[in-house]
């Protein structure tokens, strides 16, 4: 989901509580805060010497230990107000992919991709997932498209990895 779609989704559902599902059935706590919004530019070189660049909007969530047991989630309205305030200070790249940065004691901190959303009663549930790492130069490296990789397919001196 890109930044424009994410902001539009919040605008459409301002009256709803905003929940984040970081794994199936696992929700960020009611005590979360949006602690940082990052406008990032990735400028990369992969293991096959291919270059790429793209932009991301990374929204960091943090659970406040002083608000454990809080009854209500942040509303989409409040989250939208935070995003708009940030947007006035530093403009968004509206086509940039949105990622949600989150972690807790039982889930490693990660930048999660928005894969879907669901409306449940008065709640907007943003569904997240971890995208695994991948070799972007499979053809150059001779790596098959399946998940099985031969141990020497990216050996030193092979022109890959």
C-alpha positions in Angstrom: 0.0 0.0 0.0 1.4 3.4 -0.8 1.2 6.6 1.3 -1.7 8.1 -0.7 -3.8 5.0 -0.3 -3.0 4.8 3.4 -3.9 8.4 4.1 -7.1 8.0 2.0 -8.1 4.9 4.0 -7.7 6.8 7.3 -9.7 9.7 5.8 -12.5 7.3 4.8 -12.7 5.8 8.3 -11.9 8.7 10.7 -14.7 7.6 13.0 -13.1 4.2 13.7 -10.5 2.9 16.1 -7.2 2.1 14.3 -5.8 -1.3 15.0 -2.7 -3.0 13.6 -2.5 -6.8 13.2 1.3 -7.6 13.1 0.7 -11.4 12.8 -2.4 -13.4 12.4 -4.6 -12.7 15.5 -1.9 -10.6 17.1 -2.7 -6.9 17.6 -0.5 -4.0 18.7 -1.6 -3.0 22.2 -4.2 -0.3 22.9 -1.3 1.7 24.5 0.5 2.3 21.2 1.7 5.7 20.0 3.0 6.9 16.7 6.5 7.9 17.7 8.2 8.7 14.4 7.4 9.0 10.7 10.4 8.5 8.4 10.6 9.6 4.8 13.3 7.3 3.5 15.0 6.9 0.2 16.6 3.5 -0.6 19.4 3.5 -3.0 20.7 0.0 -3.4 23.0 -2.3 -5.3 22.1 -6.0 -5.3 24.4 -9.1 -5.3 24.2 -9.2 -9.1 25.4 -5.5 -9.4 21.9 -4.3 -10.2 21.0 -0.9 -8.9 17.6 0.3 -7.7 16.0 3.1 -5.7 12.7 3.8 -4.2 11.0 5.8 -1.4 9.2 4.6 1.7 7.1 6.1 4.4 7.9 4.3 7.7 5.4 4.8 10.5 6.9 3.7 13.9 4.6 2.4 16.6 5.6 2.1 20.2 3.6 0.7 23.2 3.8 2.9 26.2 4.5 0.8 29.4 2.8 3.5 31.5 -0.5 2.9 29.6 -0.8 -0.8 29.9 -4.5 -1.8 30.1 -5.6 1.4 28.3 -9.2 0.7 27.1 -9.4 2.4 23.7 -7.3 2.4 20.6 -6.1 5.5 18.9 -8.7 6.6 16.3 -8.0 6.9 12.6 -8.9 10.6 13.1 -6.0 11.1 15.5 -3.5 9.1 13.4 -4.5 11.1 10.4 -4.0 14.4 12.3 -0.4 13.2 13.2 0.3 12.3 9.6 -1.0 15.6 8.3 1.1 17.5 10.8 4.2 15.7 9.7 3.2 16.2 6.1 3.1 20.0 6.7 6.7 19.8 8.1 8.1 17.4 5.5 6.2 16.6 2.3 5.2 13.0 1.6 6.1 11.1 -1.5 2.6 9.9 -2.1 3.6 6.9 -4.2 6.1 5.8 -1.5 5.3 2.4 0.0 4.0 2.6 3.6 5.7 0.4 6.2 4.8 0.0 9.8 7.8 -0.3 12.2 6.9 -2.3 15.3 8.2 -4.7 17.8 7.5 -5.9 21.3 9.0 -8.4 23.8 7.5 -11.3 21.9 8.0 -10.0 18.3 11.2 -8.8 16.8 11.3 -5.2 15.7 10.6 -5.1 12.0 9.4 -2.9 9.2 6.1 -4.6 8.2 4.3 -4.3 4.9 0.6 -3.4 4.8 -1.1 -6.3 2.9 -4.8 -5.6 3.6 -7.3 -4.0 5.9 -10.6 -5.1 7.4 -13.5 -3.2 8.8 -14.9 -4.9 12.0 -17.7 -2.9 13.6 -16.2 0.4 14.6 -12.6 -0.7 14.0 -10.2 -0.3 11.0 -7.8 -3.2 11.3 -4.6 -2.8 9.3 -3.1 -6.2 8.4 0.7 -6.4 8.3 3.2 -9.0 7.2 7.0 -9.5 7.2 8.4 -9.9 3.7 11.3 -12.3 3.6 14.6 -11.4 2.1 15.2 -12.5 -1.4 17.9 -12.6 -4.1 17.0 -10.0 -6.7 19.7 -11.3 -9.1 18.5 -15.0 -9.4 19.0 -15.2 -13.1 22.6 -13.8 -13.0 23.5 -15.9 -10.0 21.9 -19.1 -11.3 19.6 -19.4 -8.3 16.4 -21.3 -9.2 13.1 -19.6 -8.6 12.1 -22.1 -6.0 13.0 -21.9 -2.3 15.7 -24.5 -2.6 19.1 -23.0 -3.2 22.2 -25.1 -3.8 24.9 -24.4 -1.2 27.4 -23.4 -3.9 25.1 -21.3 -6.1 26.3 -18.1 -4.5 29.8 -19.2 -3.6 32.7 -16.6 -3.4 34.0 -15.8 -6.9 30.7 -17.0 -8.6 29.8 -13.4 -9.5 27.0 -13.4 -7.0 26.4 -12.7 -3.3 
